[in-house]
Every structure is written in C-alpha cells, then in structure tokens.
Amino acid sequence: MDMKFLFSILYVIGLYGAYMAGFLYLRNKSITLRFPRITVVLFLMIAVPSTLQFIFPSLLTTLQRDPVRFFHGEWWRLVTPLLVQDGGIAGTVFNLISLLFVGTIAEQLWNSQEILLLFFVGGIVGEIVAFAWQPIGAGNSVGNFSMAASVAIMVFVRSSQQPARIASLLPIAAYMVLLAFKDIHGAASLTGVMLAFFLARRATNIPLSESKM
C-alpha cells in the first residue's frame, strides 16, 4: 500500500473516528450540542490567512514552519504555521472542515480556555517535533489532532456505552501508528491525550460517569 494513501486513511480515522466517538457519547447522554463559539473563532482566524495565501503566495513562505529561519530570529514560525496550509486547496478544505467537526464535539466536553489550550499547545508541540521530522510545512491539522485525541481518550475512559468506547479505539490506534511512523500528527495526538488527563483532574464539562446521569 502506498504510504501517502495509508497516512491519508489514518488522518481520516484519527479525526472523524474521534468525532464519531464523541457524537455517540453525547447522544447516549441526550446532550444538546451548544454553539461551538471558540471553534468558529478558530475557523475564521485560520480561514482568512489560509485563503489569502492563494492570492499572495509569499504569505505561506513567510508564515510556514522553517527551523533555519526560526533559529535565526523569526520566532513567530512556532505559531504561524497553524494559520496557513501547505496542502493546496484540497488540504486547506480538509483541515478547515475537520476543525469544524472535531472542534464542535470537543467544545461540548471542554470549556473555552481548555479548547484553546488543546489546540495551541498540541499544535505548537507538533510544530516543535516537526523541526526534526518534517522541517518545512504548515497547517492547522496538528491542532485538530490534539483536540481529537482529547475527545477519543476521554470517551474511552469515561463512557459506559460499548459503541462509543469501541468507536474511540479506532482513532486511538491511528494515533499510535502515526507516532510509530514519526508523523507529527502522532506527536500532537499524544500531547492531546496528556492534556486531556491533566484537564480532567480539574473542573470541566465532562461528566465523571454516564451511569451517574
């Protein structure tokens, strides 16, 4: 199997598998989805420069990940790669739509500050790891994977419903494979998992157990 095709399949499973697991979890609890305010803000913040880069190509070059330029003082390249895309039109559409889907579910489980923490910390860790694994590039997908992993692991740990737990195993397996292949999305996912356990020890929107509802 072509490795690029394999990674594409793993990306879909990692993101939309987590979405499905979270959707099943929330549906089993009869929770009405809240408007994903922070997700919409993130979407607009990323969609604008991601669209403008096709009109002004130099924008991608200026903002993308580049460790040589970063270590020569262009410090913004630790964050700005999350705002533009290196996958062309198809990659841009996929990343933005995935953000809406995953973010909408994640925002039902975490509060506004936690969503921002998951997206940016997971994304920045992915960018740092990428200095070694994929030096040149850009895209908000690493932030998406951090949020998705936080959903998948919390559903697996907290849900008492077998369909939701089983659904969560697929994306978790995808994250492990990506990490084993030194894909930056695997590193972002691991960060999302660790952040989820840290945040779960504090007061969040996640109920401790479905059986207590």
KEVEX-112814 format. One record per residue (C-alpha): y, x, z; residue in three letters; residue number from 1. Coordinates in nm, 4 decimals. Each point is the difference from the previous one (the first is absolute). Layout:
<sites>
{{Y,X,Z},ALA,NUM} ...
</sites>
This chain:
<sites>
{{0.0000,0.0000,0.0000},MET,1} {{0.3483,0.1260,-0.0879},ASP,2} {{0.1739,0.1174,0.3200},MET,3} {{0.3303,-0.1604,-0.0944},LYS,4} {{-0.1745,-0.3342,-0.0442},PHE,5} {{-0.1830,0.0470,0.3317},LEU,6} {{0.3255,0.0669,0.1825},PHE,7} {{0.1581,-0.3066,-0.1621},SER,8} {{-0.2852,-0.2140,0.1329},ILE,9} {{0.0375,0.1539,0.3464},LEU,10} {{0.3749,-0.0713,-0.0046},TYR,11} {{-0.0590,-0.3658,-0.0808},VAL,12} {{-0.2678,-0.0313,0.2691},ILE,13} {{0.2102,0.1839,0.2575},GLY,14} {{0.3023,-0.2222,-0.0497},LEU,15} {{-0.1316,-0.3403,-0.1000},TYR,16} {{-0.3108,0.0283,0.2158},GLY,17} {{0.2299,0.0368,0.3001},ALA,18} {{0.2075,-0.2926,-0.1249},TYR,19} {{-0.3091,-0.2198,-0.0256},MET,20} {{-0.1268,0.1051,0.3433},ALA,21} {{0.3381,-0.0792,0.1539},GLY,22} {{0.0222,-0.3298,-0.1868},PHE,23} {{-0.3427,-0.1084,0.1286},LEU,24} {{0.0922,0.1085,0.3518},TYR,25} {{0.3201,-0.2033,-0.0013},LEU,26} {{-0.1617,-0.3000,-0.1661},ARG,27} {{-0.2746,-0.0087,0.2645},ASN,28} {{0.2725,-0.0154,0.2620},LYS,29} {{0.1902,-0.2729,-0.1907},SER,30} {{0.3156,0.2112,0.0067},ILE,31} {{0.2840,-0.1080,-0.2281},THR,32} {{0.1416,0.3002,-0.1849},LEU,33} {{0.3544,0.0968,0.0939},ARG,34} {{0.2477,0.1057,-0.2662},PHE,35} {{-0.0503,0.3799,-0.0397},PRO,36} {{0.3624,0.0995,0.0462},ARG,37} {{-0.0537,0.3748,0.0421},ILE,38} {{-0.2419,0.0118,-0.2913},THR,39} {{0.2602,-0.1599,-0.2255},VAL,40} {{0.2602,0.2521,0.1169},VAL,41} {{-0.2386,0.2872,-0.0755},LEU,42} {{-0.0823,-0.1527,-0.3369},PHE,43} {{0.3661,-0.0204,-0.1029},LEU,44} {{0.0769,0.3457,0.1368},MET,45} {{-0.2791,0.1482,-0.2132},ILE,46} {{0.0210,-0.2274,-0.3047},ALA,47} {{0.3622,0.0890,-0.0776},VAL,48} {{-0.0378,0.3803,-0.0362},PRO,49} {{-0.3487,-0.0438,-0.1489},SER,50} {{0.1523,-0.2118,-0.2766},THR,51} {{0.3049,0.2200,-0.0464},LEU,52} {{-0.2197,0.3062,-0.0562},GLN,53} {{-0.1057,-0.1448,-0.3357},PHE,54} {{0.3662,-0.0181,-0.1040},ILE,55} {{0.0951,0.3323,0.1574},PHE,56} {{-0.3120,0.2254,-0.0160},PRO,57} {{0.1729,0.2751,0.1961},SER,58} {{-0.0180,-0.2255,0.3070},LEU,59} {{-0.3757,0.0545,0.0266},LEU,60} {{0.0406,0.3759,-0.0314},THR,61} {{0.2697,0.0000,0.2670},THR,62} {{-0.1917,-0.2101,0.2532},LEU,63} {{-0.3660,0.0800,-0.0600},GLN,64} {{-0.2195,0.2179,0.2192},ARG,65} {{0.0487,0.3695,-0.0726},ASP,66} {{-0.0905,0.2454,0.2804},PRO,67} {{0.1749,0.2956,-0.1630},VAL,68} {{0.3321,-0.1831,-0.0113},ARG,69} {{-0.0644,-0.1536,0.3426},PHE,70} {{-0.0402,0.3402,0.1611},PHE,71} {{0.3151,0.1141,-0.1787},HIS,72} {{0.2081,-0.2549,0.1866},GLY,73} {{-0.0535,-0.3285,-0.1833},GLU,74} {{-0.1228,-0.1653,0.3209},TRP,75} {{0.0358,-0.3548,-0.1349},TRP,76} {{-0.3147,0.0511,-0.2076},ARG,77} {{-0.2059,-0.0754,0.3116},LEU,78} {{0.1087,-0.3654,-0.0146},VAL,79} {{0.1444,-0.0768,-0.3440},THR,80} {{-0.3366,0.0240,-0.1836},PRO,81} {{-0.0772,-0.3352,0.1652},LEU,82} {{0.2866,-0.1588,-0.1958},LEU,83} {{-0.0979,0.0969,-0.3569},VAL,84} {{-0.3238,-0.0007,-0.1982},GLN,85} {{-0.1933,0.2557,-0.2031},ASP,86} {{-0.2508,-0.2443,-0.1507},GLY,87} {{0.2114,-0.1457,-0.2774},GLY,88} {{0.0605,-0.3722,-0.0370},ILE,89} {{-0.3588,-0.0971,0.0864},ALA,90} {{-0.0034,0.2127,0.3153},GLY,91} {{0.3397,-0.1315,0.1054},THR,92} {{-0.1053,-0.3638,-0.0385},VAL,93} {{-0.3263,0.0642,0.1865},PHE,94} {{0.1729,0.1753,0.2902},ASN,95} {{0.2692,-0.2658,0.0387},LEU,96} {{-0.2381,-0.2954,-0.0214},ILE,97} {{-0.2373,0.1698,0.2426},SER,98} {{0.2891,0.0468,0.2416},LEU,99} {{0.0696,-0.3734,-0.0071},LEU,100} {{-0.3629,-0.0965,0.0562},PHE,101} {{-0.0855,0.2560,0.2674},VAL,102} {{0.3376,-0.0199,0.1703},GLY,103} {{-0.0149,-0.3785,0.0266},THR,104} {{-0.3293,0.0172,0.1907},ILE,105} {{0.0981,0.3024,0.2080},ALA,106} {{0.3206,-0.1723,0.1073},GLU,107} {{-0.2042,-0.2799,0.1567},GLN,108} {{-0.1715,0.2552,0.2261},LEU,109} {{0.2805,0.2418,0.0806},TRP,110} {{0.3657,-0.0478,0.0869},ASN,111} {{0.2906,0.1253,-0.2122},SER,112} {{0.0336,0.3404,0.1660},GLN,113} {{-0.3742,0.0580,-0.0198},GLU,114} {{-0.0091,-0.0837,-0.3710},ILE,115} {{0.2729,0.2548,-0.0684},LEU,116} {{-0.1816,0.2569,0.2136},LEU,117} {{-0.3277,-0.0560,-0.1832},LEU,118} {{0.1580,0.0171,-0.3434},PHE,119} {{0.2262,0.3012,0.0505},PHE,120} {{-0.2088,0.2119,0.2373},VAL,121} {{-0.3137,-0.0590,-0.2044},GLY,122} {{0.1959,0.0626,-0.3178},GLY,123} {{0.1622,0.3198,0.1260},ILE,124} {{-0.3327,0.1357,0.1273},VAL,125} {{-0.1417,-0.0728,-0.3444},GLY,126} {{0.2895,0.1914,-0.1558},GLU,127} {{-0.0519,0.2981,0.2305},ILE,128} {{-0.3725,0.0146,-0.0755},VAL,129} {{0.0849,-0.0355,-0.3683},ALA,130} {{0.1865,0.3308,0.0110},PHE,131} {{-0.3468,0.1584,0.0103},ALA,132} {{-0.2102,-0.2584,-0.1864},TRP,133} {{0.2351,-0.1402,-0.2658},GLN,134} {{0.3259,0.1979,0.0049},PRO,135} {{0.1950,-0.1927,-0.2648},ILE,136} {{0.0175,-0.3781,0.0031},GLY,137} {{0.1529,-0.3182,0.1382},ALA,138} {{-0.0796,-0.3584,0.0929},GLY,139} {{-0.0020,-0.2418,0.2924},ASN,140} {{-0.3785,-0.0338,-0.0134},SER,141} {{-0.0515,0.2299,0.2992},VAL,142} {{0.2141,-0.2309,0.2129},GLY,143} {{-0.1984,-0.2952,-0.1324},ASN,144} {{-0.3267,0.1666,0.0993},PHE,145} {{0.1228,0.0732,0.3505},SER,146} {{0.0806,-0.3685,0.0528},MET,147} {{-0.3241,-0.1124,-0.1653},ALA,148} {{-0.2089,0.2284,0.2204},ALA,149} {{0.1686,-0.1350,0.3120},SER,150} {{-0.0984,-0.3519,-0.1066},VAL,151} {{-0.3579,0.0899,-0.0883},ALA,152} {{-0.0730,0.1859,0.3230},ILE,153} {{0.1563,-0.2658,0.2214},MET,154} {{-0.1964,-0.2758,-0.1715},VAL,155} {{-0.3200,0.1999,0.0446},PHE,156} {{0.0684,0.0664,0.3676},VAL,157} {{0.1528,-0.3319,0.1023},ARG,158} {{-0.1654,-0.2671,-0.2160},SER,159} {{-0.2989,-0.1967,0.1264},SER,160} {{-0.0589,-0.1509,-0.3453},GLN,161} {{-0.2643,0.1771,-0.2084},GLN,162} {{0.1576,-0.0689,-0.3443},PRO,163} {{0.3263,0.1631,0.1057},ALA,164} {{-0.1739,0.2976,0.1619},ARG,165} {{-0.2248,0.0546,-0.2999},ILE,166} {{0.2990,-0.0233,-0.2319},ALA,167} {{0.1779,0.2666,0.2061},SER,168} {{-0.2875,0.2466,-0.0428},LEU,169} {{0.0558,0.0365,-0.3754},LEU,170} {{0.3556,0.1359,0.0213},PRO,171} {{-0.0909,0.2169,0.2997},ILE,172} {{-0.2808,0.1556,-0.2051},ALA,173} {{0.2449,0.0525,-0.2876},ALA,174} {{0.2407,0.1856,0.2304},TYR,175} {{-0.2795,0.2305,0.1153},MET,176} {{-0.1021,0.0819,-0.3573},VAL,177} {{0.3610,0.0668,-0.1011},LEU,178} {{0.0459,0.2311,0.2969},LEU,179} {{-0.3234,0.1832,-0.0820},ALA,180} {{0.1294,0.0599,-0.3536},PHE,181} {{0.3317,0.1276,0.1375},LYS,182} {{0.1974,-0.2880,-0.1439},ASP,183} {{0.3367,-0.0485,0.1693},ILE,184} {{-0.0641,-0.3722,0.0423},HIS,185} {{-0.2899,0.0867,0.2275},GLY,186} {{0.2343,0.2046,0.2206},ALA,187} {{0.2510,-0.2855,0.0104},ALA,188} {{-0.2796,-0.2422,0.0897},SER,189} {{-0.1181,0.2186,0.2865},LEU,190} {{0.3575,0.0054,0.1286},THR,191} {{0.0136,-0.3795,-0.0206},GLY,192} {{-0.3225,-0.0294,0.1993},VAL,193} {{0.1248,0.2329,0.2736},MET,194} {{0.3356,-0.1785,0.0170},LEU,195} {{-0.1782,-0.3356,0.0222},ALA,196} {{-0.1930,0.1072,0.3088},PHE,197} {{0.3174,0.1404,0.1544},PHE,198} {{0.2008,-0.3139,-0.0715},LEU,199} {{-0.2816,-0.2296,0.1126},ALA,200} {{0.0346,0.1409,0.3515},ARG,201} {{0.3516,-0.1419,0.0090},ARG,202} {{0.1171,-0.3591,-0.0321},ALA,203} {{-0.0506,-0.1072,-0.3632},THR,204} {{-0.0626,-0.3203,-0.1910},ASN,205} {{-0.3756,0.0623,-0.0133},ILE,206} {{-0.2027,-0.2303,0.2290},PRO,207} {{-0.2527,0.1901,0.2082},LEU,208} {{-0.2914,-0.2177,-0.0990},SER,209} {{-0.0634,-0.2978,-0.2223},GLU,210} {{-0.2289,-0.1427,0.2633},SER,211} {{0.2948,-0.0374,0.2376},LYS,212} {{0.1974,-0.2201,-0.2362},MET,213} 
</sites>
